[in-house]
Amino acid sequence: MENRRFILIALLGAVLFFIYQAWLKDFAPPPETPVAAASAPAVSDEAPAGTAALATTPAATTPAAGAPAARIKVRTDVLAVEISLAGGEVRRAALVGYPVAKDQPDIDYALLDDRDNHWFVLQSGLATPQETLSGPQTLFQAAQASYELAAGADSLEVPLTYTGANGDVIRKTYRFKRGSYSVELVQSVKNAEGADLAVSPYVRLWRTPPANVSSHHMGASTFTGMAFYEQKPDSSNYRFRKLKFEDVAKEPLNAKQQGGWLAMMEHYFIAAVIPPHEETNTFSAKPSTSQGYLGQYVGAAAAVAPQAEHSFSTQIYMGPLLQKTLEGVAPGFDLAVDYGVLTPIAHPLFLFLNWLHGLTHNWGVAIILLTLSVKGLMFKLSEAQYRSMAKMKKFAPRIQELKERYADDRERMSKAMMELYKKEGFNPLAGCWPLVVQFPVFIALYWVLLQSVELRQAPFMLWINDLSAADPYFVLPVLFGLSMFVQQKLSGQQVADPMQQKVMQIMPIIMTAFFAFFPAGLVLYWFVSNLTGIAQQWYITRKLDKEGLGRKAA
């Protein structure tokens, strides 16, 4: 039958889509311009880009070769940071409460790091057209070797100081807040010279991408690269852009605009440089002359009079893509959570799922309630589907008669069938609508589970301790396959076409094997959906039997 053929085609299309996603997990092509990350690059004193004549760091500030600079350790309730006194750089930023893996709960994930074949650091400094006042090789001093947010305190300041040979005093202060992944970086200069200084601040992110810049999770590729919130040409509006590393290598970014921000993203996490929105800044992204990629901003120059002091403030975000906090960080920052073309469905889906989690405090239970809600909303469509199938069975002999009568004239056969449908008030496509509606929801939920850090390593119950990973014992996929088999038997459909019959028979097996490698949260959704569908099917079938349209009538 035509509607069953449509359903089969849709199912097979969805299976092929997810097979392709799973294929990417093991056979995705490498990036076009791979960048080695086997060892951390030596600290470079590349000049900040974007200001025409910013000088390089003076040789007098170069640390002794082979002598690593001291680091100070900073700890808040959400961040564990290491700052090198050479340049005042953030060399490590671990996210407290976000373990590297489920089986390593005591090791926090390091978003920024310069160890273990990983290079991702944040640098900053001040420069004039004639010289670099502070840069990667400037040796700062700190009053303490470690700082920790005290119990009951809401903020923590980490001040660094450097006095140049000419008497200029450079201060760099990191201001942390309780419960926040946003850090304020304040850079200041006291001009000890006899003439005005035109000083510009710069802050940059520098990293080497992983060997494969696409991170694979749950059978799909996730984005690792840069992001830029740019002002549209000849407009006061802004747009969010993702910049692949290979694209930056081909066409570096150089943009001067008011506001905006620049970031480096990876699966679940982001590090961003956010200058004041009211200022005009220059943003750039390019390959490093040594290795890796640089993303930075250079602020507008400020005139600093002799013996005067001037400060520059920049916000830095180093943390997870938590949707409840992103909107308050900066304009457009919430766009970093990107569900692609299904965002109009996925975002409301996440908001509702998050609301359910607030009630139940369990993401698995929230998924179950979401499933019941979706099936409840689609009950009338499901009823229309089964009613359509029942009518199709009733008309099957007459349809077969028309096919035999007009076997050599498809046009007349189609016309006769349409007249029959119109006369009996029957819509053969009515049975397809539940599938058409449910599949976008299913795929949107897939991306919600894939992209939402809130569900990262989220436990459910019993053996399922991570809904974003596959069921370790394949129990849910097997239960899903059984429910799909029961649903087929309960429908009582008799497929005349031998090929369609074989496809229908093996479909539960194919889907079980395929779902074995999908996130447990997604399989849970589909399993509960099948169980609810079985209950609805039983109820609707009994109702149709009473109306003379059920299997008894057939």
Steps between C-alpha positions, in 0.01 A plus 500: 500500500617852421504630856693196625748548218545862610554392861759243395683752286503751787627237743771387264599860433535564873703180542732606217540843663611351829716236327683786330544675835635181654732450203649843571600380844768270363556611142467877497757665274785684670505880486641655188771685689592287801710667764735292706428494871761254615684757707425841643643780288764727642354829618495740208516877516298555184373856480129547563324530165253771413693811598732613227826551685492313830853402592627162614595425858836654589784249532579631848191325641583156357522234776812291526495207258395174658376664821121458518321793659332455835125450509242608749197284566149641533198306614135600522191287540484442120851563363852376571739731314877519458651836401858523381698799623652514153251723322235446762356234271224257592674171434239269648129532580331190638123492550416385852217248501547396136701178512709393203307174491232322698754254637739783597284713729795659682669641188341824382492572129760759398364730230823700483822306546859490379584147608446143380537581129241774534551872437220741571593818686381857547747787455461872551700818504535871427676661206570831331594561137863517612530220755331219684452606861403150615483173310566127521856545629431770757581368848233602748512473877229375734463537874390139549567163343134397521158657540173338606151638524426514871186353649231766502688723256338594170812606310873449475769726353837382371732802440822481298753783467791583270725807502684575178853632463364847429280498810168415335285294737284229340230334703293202400213394727274198461166535681308179569144471630331222690301267276617674183712387206539863395824663610573871471852580380612854584824621344640838603806710429652793692694719261838591650622668182492868410263469206156359432472128424245365251428164665290215361405181687490160338374161613536183297420132508763269357450132447602201295192306389476126562623264230142485371333836554152342511421342834301178466236421755201269482546430132521858376758769443503809719664831428848596615623834374453874536186708537451870428208724588536748219324817398325468167631726224327840491277400789471528876393135519726208582528137398668192645759330280690177544851497353659167423875488554560399140291797383700737720818360344366579153346837582609663828252727675567870552202713602463837669164559666318619806427227753501132418712220636737226385518145635645155457246222536503128549239243596311627808749778584613844385772754575416854390651847500230764550607867488261777606206511261506879463863513381636463147747214479694304243448123491725257319535127452793340321745211507794551736845539348614206714201267528135513590262793461464842655173678570534844655367847542690829512328791670496860388799706613464720807723802565675468834653826623834513686469369859138404431353149518245341268316168527348268236238239588425181308264221591616142456271198505652157558239238565211280391227600257234521771194648335357655815811717546609579143248777431634705789862476389488712184265585212464201271698271726207259533532430125810295576263211576414414142244232409527581131193507275291332771557778754133617481402153625804407707523815710138491630548127547802564722319771696210264569739216584694729734175605669406136552846435642442781748192313622648150506876563548565206267563542129382146425165560668479833319549322166223253590262785585598680181421186301161462664426865428594466132292183461209662678510800266510266201222270619244640256749459216565142608129433511470640148787273393337181630160606369662552159663158518167340596323665208779394270442139602129544440558639152781258415282268285357792302844655454638168380208473258586843356864403465408189306243681284740781402825307513603641162390857564657654811345840438143361496582279800621801704194699400265218598674456837480873573128495419456206740690685776292813443170307498580317825658805669834322536845666505779243440764747625333540840694203630831668423457813711607351838825385340552835326453686829691261724817463294604867523441480876709183516791653306474828695524306825806325357671838459382617842668196656806554283554872558363572849769491766223478762451133399873420488561196725146534640394182685159333480466191719639152551769424240443815293731759653545715189205586276730664246686172442387164365342242732806298613301173516269563199190440711308804376567430130375142542188619683447754224524228233253280687255788535528571128429132424196498732372818340523345155313186611235701676430701186410177318612641167526251212746620238443344158829610345767238594776762508306728731416199717868412539592858580228516766624175654864599527440864593489432881828310473668774296379774733604303811853450367524862394360649822751295699753777437272797553476702824293329763282811537396481137427127514304559821287758318423266211437197726251693717347639181447144373348387831265796499421432136412139582258616773346759268476244220318253723254768612437631147462147357230418754326825415513420127365150564194657659458724195527205263837605358730276702653162423176323585323692226781433257 
